[in-house]
Amino acid sequence: MTERETLALYEKTGALLRGHFRLTSGLHSDVYLQSALVLQYPEHAAALGATLAASFRDARVATVLAPAIGGILVAHEVARALDVLARHEVERAPGVLARHEVACAPGVLARHEVARALGVRALFTERENGVMRLRRGFTLSPGERCLVVEDVITTGGSTREVIACVEEARGVVVGVGSLIDRSSGAATFGVTHVALAAVAATNYSPETCPLCRAGSQPIKPGSRA
């Protein structure tokens, strides 16, 4: 799926909104991307997830993580697609793993085999007393290779919080993926970041927002009040 096709899905489903919005970051903007309107269609969600997963097919991802709520479906579809890709690789070349055994400690290899048998996991983090955490019994093993995904990245704040959760559990972040990057490339994470599309949008602090000065009231259409 190309960048143009990705943006066409957002347009087609009414997920690309224009007006006056208050973002999760607290910034105001003239553009809002309501990814839920795209992801409500399983066919679209699967296609987007498969396209994003293809960029990380060689990263040996064991677990895909996303911040709740917006990234949950993205993580699920990316994990499912990565699992399919991994199983195809094993079926096509069953000796591939053996060539890597010498580079792995026994415990790491055992965890890899268990993960491969169970499939790539999709987890999500949630806020507890304002702090992003793994909850609901979700855990990571030391050395577990993790991909962090989002639907839309603006400042990258939530993504960095998820990365911190992985690092606290001594997991390894192998990359960041998003459906949309609206940061104009400003959001960086110290690892590879792949976005299916970029959207140019103007963000304002509440104090300097010209839309507010014009008398417009921002709306908050996202998942956090």
GIVEN-V884490 format. One record per residue. N is the residue number from 1. RES is the residue in one small letter. SS is DSSP state (alpha for helix, beta for strand, coil for the rest). PSI is psi as a letter, one per 40 degrees, with the letter a starting at -180 (NA if undefined). OMEGA is omega in whole degrees, -180 to 180 (none if undefined). Layout:
n=N res=RES ss=SS psi=PSI omega=OMEGA
n=N res=RES ss=SS psi=PSI omega=OMEGA
This chain:
n=1 res=m ss=coil psi=h omega=-177
n=2 res=t ss=coil psi=i omega=176
n=3 res=e ss=alpha psi=d omega=-180
n=4 res=r ss=alpha psi=d omega=180
n=5 res=e ss=alpha psi=d omega=178
n=6 res=t ss=alpha psi=d omega=180
n=7 res=l ss=alpha psi=d omega=178
n=8 res=a ss=alpha psi=d omega=177
n=9 res=l ss=alpha psi=d omega=178
n=10 res=y ss=alpha psi=d omega=179
n=11 res=e ss=alpha psi=d omega=-176
n=12 res=k ss=alpha psi=d omega=-176
n=13 res=t ss=coil psi=e omega=-180
n=14 res=g ss=coil psi=f omega=-177
n=15 res=a ss=coil psi=e omega=177
n=16 res=l ss=beta psi=h omega=-173
n=17 res=l ss=beta psi=i omega=177
n=18 res=r ss=beta psi=h omega=-177
n=19 res=g ss=beta psi=b omega=-179
n=20 res=h ss=beta psi=h omega=-171
n=21 res=f ss=beta psi=i omega=171
n=22 res=r ss=beta psi=h omega=-176
n=23 res=l ss=coil psi=i omega=178
n=24 res=t ss=coil psi=d omega=-179
n=25 res=s ss=coil psi=e omega=-175
n=26 res=g ss=coil psi=e omega=177
n=27 res=l ss=coil psi=i omega=173
n=28 res=h ss=beta psi=i omega=-179
n=29 res=s ss=beta psi=i omega=176
n=30 res=d ss=beta psi=e omega=-179
n=31 res=v ss=beta psi=h omega=174
n=32 res=y ss=beta psi=h omega=179
n=33 res=l ss=beta psi=h omega=-179
n=34 res=q ss=coil psi=g omega=-173
n=35 res=s ss=coil psi=d omega=180
n=36 res=a ss=alpha psi=d omega=-180
n=37 res=l ss=alpha psi=d omega=174
n=38 res=v ss=alpha psi=d omega=-173
n=39 res=l ss=alpha psi=e omega=177
n=40 res=q ss=coil psi=e omega=178
n=41 res=y ss=coil psi=h omega=-177
n=42 res=p ss=alpha psi=d omega=-180
n=43 res=e ss=alpha psi=d omega=179
n=44 res=h ss=alpha psi=d omega=-179
n=45 res=a ss=alpha psi=d omega=-180
n=46 res=a ss=alpha psi=d omega=-179
n=47 res=a ss=alpha psi=d omega=179
n=48 res=l ss=alpha psi=d omega=179
n=49 res=g ss=alpha psi=d omega=-180
n=50 res=a ss=alpha psi=d omega=180
n=51 res=t ss=alpha psi=d omega=179
n=52 res=l ss=alpha psi=d omega=-179
n=53 res=a ss=alpha psi=d omega=-177
n=54 res=a ss=alpha psi=d omega=180
n=55 res=s ss=coil psi=e omega=-177
n=56 res=f ss=coil psi=f omega=-175
n=57 res=r ss=coil psi=d omega=-179
n=58 res=d ss=coil psi=e omega=-176
n=59 res=a ss=coil psi=e omega=-180
n=60 res=r ss=coil psi=f omega=-179
n=61 res=v ss=coil psi=h omega=176
n=62 res=a ss=coil psi=d omega=-175
n=63 res=t ss=beta psi=h omega=175
n=64 res=v ss=beta psi=h omega=-179
n=65 res=l ss=beta psi=i omega=177
n=66 res=a ss=beta psi=i omega=173
n=67 res=p ss=beta psi=h omega=175
n=68 res=a ss=coil psi=i omega=4
n=69 res=i ss=coil psi=d omega=-169
n=70 res=g ss=coil psi=d omega=-176
n=71 res=g ss=coil psi=e omega=-173
n=72 res=i ss=alpha psi=d omega=-179
n=73 res=l ss=alpha psi=d omega=178
n=74 res=v ss=alpha psi=d omega=179
n=75 res=a ss=alpha psi=d omega=-179
n=76 res=h ss=alpha psi=d omega=-177
n=77 res=e ss=alpha psi=d omega=177
n=78 res=v ss=alpha psi=d omega=179
n=79 res=a ss=alpha psi=d omega=180
n=80 res=r ss=alpha psi=d omega=-180
n=81 res=a ss=alpha psi=d omega=178
n=82 res=l ss=alpha psi=d omega=178
n=83 res=d ss=alpha psi=d omega=178
n=84 res=v ss=alpha psi=d omega=179
n=85 res=l ss=alpha psi=d omega=-179
n=86 res=a ss=alpha psi=d omega=-180
n=87 res=r ss=alpha psi=d omega=177
n=88 res=h ss=alpha psi=d omega=179
n=89 res=e ss=alpha psi=d omega=-180
n=90 res=v ss=alpha psi=d omega=180
n=91 res=e ss=alpha psi=d omega=-177
n=92 res=r ss=alpha psi=d omega=-177
n=93 res=a ss=coil psi=g omega=-175
n=94 res=p ss=coil psi=e omega=-180
n=95 res=g ss=coil psi=e omega=-176
n=96 res=v ss=alpha psi=d omega=-177
n=97 res=l ss=alpha psi=d omega=-177
n=98 res=a ss=alpha psi=d omega=-179
n=99 res=r ss=alpha psi=e omega=-179
n=100 res=h ss=alpha psi=e omega=-173
n=101 res=e ss=alpha psi=d omega=-176
n=102 res=v ss=alpha psi=d omega=-178
n=103 res=a ss=alpha psi=e omega=-175
n=104 res=c ss=coil psi=h omega=170
n=105 res=a ss=coil psi=i omega=-177
n=106 res=p ss=alpha psi=d omega=-179
n=107 res=g ss=alpha psi=d omega=179
n=108 res=v ss=alpha psi=d omega=180
n=109 res=l ss=alpha psi=d omega=179
n=110 res=a ss=alpha psi=d omega=178
n=111 res=r ss=alpha psi=d omega=179
n=112 res=h ss=alpha psi=d omega=-179
n=113 res=e ss=alpha psi=d omega=178
n=114 res=v ss=alpha psi=d omega=-180
n=115 res=a ss=alpha psi=d omega=-179
n=116 res=r ss=alpha psi=d omega=180
n=117 res=a ss=alpha psi=d omega=-177
n=118 res=l ss=alpha psi=d omega=-179
n=119 res=g ss=coil psi=i omega=178
n=120 res=v ss=coil psi=h omega=-178
n=121 res=r ss=beta psi=i omega=173
n=122 res=a ss=beta psi=h omega=-180
n=123 res=l ss=beta psi=i omega=174
n=124 res=f ss=beta psi=i omega=177
n=125 res=t ss=beta psi=i omega=179
n=126 res=e ss=beta psi=i omega=177
n=127 res=r ss=beta psi=h omega=175
n=128 res=e ss=beta psi=h omega=-175
n=129 res=n ss=coil psi=f omega=176
n=130 res=g ss=coil psi=e omega=-178
n=131 res=v ss=beta psi=h omega=179
n=132 res=m ss=beta psi=h omega=-178
n=133 res=r ss=beta psi=i omega=165
n=134 res=l ss=beta psi=h omega=-179
n=135 res=r ss=coil psi=a omega=175
n=136 res=r ss=coil psi=f omega=179
n=137 res=g ss=coil psi=e omega=177
n=138 res=f ss=coil psi=h omega=177
n=139 res=t ss=coil psi=i omega=174
n=140 res=l ss=coil psi=i omega=176
n=141 res=s ss=coil psi=i omega=175
n=142 res=p ss=coil psi=h omega=179
n=143 res=g ss=coil psi=e omega=-179
n=144 res=e ss=coil psi=h omega=-175
n=145 res=r ss=beta psi=h omega=-171
n=146 res=c ss=beta psi=i omega=173
n=147 res=l ss=beta psi=h omega=179
n=148 res=v ss=beta psi=h omega=-178
n=149 res=v ss=beta psi=i omega=179
n=150 res=e ss=beta psi=i omega=170
n=151 res=d ss=beta psi=d omega=-179
n=152 res=v ss=beta psi=h omega=175
n=153 res=i ss=beta psi=h omega=178
n=154 res=t ss=coil psi=c omega=176
n=155 res=t ss=coil psi=e omega=-178
n=156 res=g ss=coil psi=e omega=-176
n=157 res=g ss=alpha psi=d omega=-179
n=158 res=s ss=alpha psi=d omega=179
n=159 res=t ss=alpha psi=d omega=179
n=160 res=r ss=alpha psi=d omega=178
n=161 res=e ss=alpha psi=d omega=177
n=162 res=v ss=alpha psi=d omega=177
n=163 res=i ss=alpha psi=d omega=179
n=164 res=a ss=alpha psi=d omega=177
n=165 res=c ss=alpha psi=d omega=179
n=166 res=v ss=alpha psi=d omega=-178
n=167 res=e ss=alpha psi=d omega=177
n=168 res=e ss=alpha psi=d omega=178
n=169 res=a ss=coil psi=e omega=-179
n=170 res=r ss=coil psi=f omega=170
n=171 res=g ss=coil psi=i omega=-178
n=172 res=v ss=beta psi=h omega=177
n=173 res=v ss=beta psi=h omega=-177
n=174 res=v ss=beta psi=e omega=180
n=175 res=g ss=beta psi=i omega=176
n=176 res=v ss=beta psi=h omega=177
n=177 res=g ss=beta psi=i omega=176
n=178 res=s ss=beta psi=i omega=175
n=179 res=l ss=beta psi=d omega=-177
n=180 res=i ss=beta psi=h omega=170
n=181 res=d ss=beta psi=h omega=178
n=182 res=r ss=coil psi=f omega=-179
n=183 res=s ss=coil psi=e omega=-174
n=184 res=s ss=coil psi=f omega=178
n=185 res=g ss=coil psi=e omega=-177
n=186 res=a ss=coil psi=d omega=-179
n=187 res=a ss=coil psi=h omega=179
n=188 res=t ss=coil psi=i omega=-171
n=189 res=f ss=coil psi=e omega=-180
n=190 res=g ss=coil psi=e omega=176
n=191 res=v ss=coil psi=i omega=179
n=192 res=t ss=coil psi=h omega=175
n=193 res=h ss=beta psi=h omega=178
n=194 res=v ss=beta psi=h omega=175
n=195 res=a ss=beta psi=i omega=179
n=196 res=l ss=beta psi=d omega=-180
n=197 res=a ss=beta psi=i omega=175
n=198 res=a ss=beta psi=i omega=179
n=199 res=v ss=coil psi=h omega=177
n=200 res=a ss=coil psi=h omega=180
n=201 res=a ss=coil psi=i omega=179
n=202 res=t ss=coil psi=h omega=178
n=203 res=n ss=beta psi=i omega=-180
n=204 res=y ss=beta psi=i omega=168
n=205 res=s ss=coil psi=i omega=-180
n=206 res=p ss=coil psi=d omega=-176
n=207 res=e ss=coil psi=d omega=-176
n=208 res=t ss=coil psi=e omega=-174
n=209 res=c ss=coil psi=h omega=179
n=210 res=p ss=alpha psi=d omega=178
n=211 res=l ss=alpha psi=d omega=176
n=212 res=c ss=alpha psi=d omega=-179
n=213 res=r ss=alpha psi=d omega=179
n=214 res=a ss=coil psi=e omega=177
n=215 res=g ss=coil psi=e omega=180
n=216 res=s ss=coil psi=i omega=176
n=217 res=q ss=coil psi=h omega=-180
n=218 res=p ss=coil psi=i omega=173
n=219 res=i ss=beta psi=i omega=-178
n=220 res=k ss=coil psi=g omega=-175
n=221 res=p ss=coil psi=e omega=-174
n=222 res=g ss=coil psi=a omega=-174
n=223 res=s ss=coil psi=e omega=180
n=224 res=r ss=coil psi=h omega=-180
n=225 res=a ss=coil psi=NA omega=none
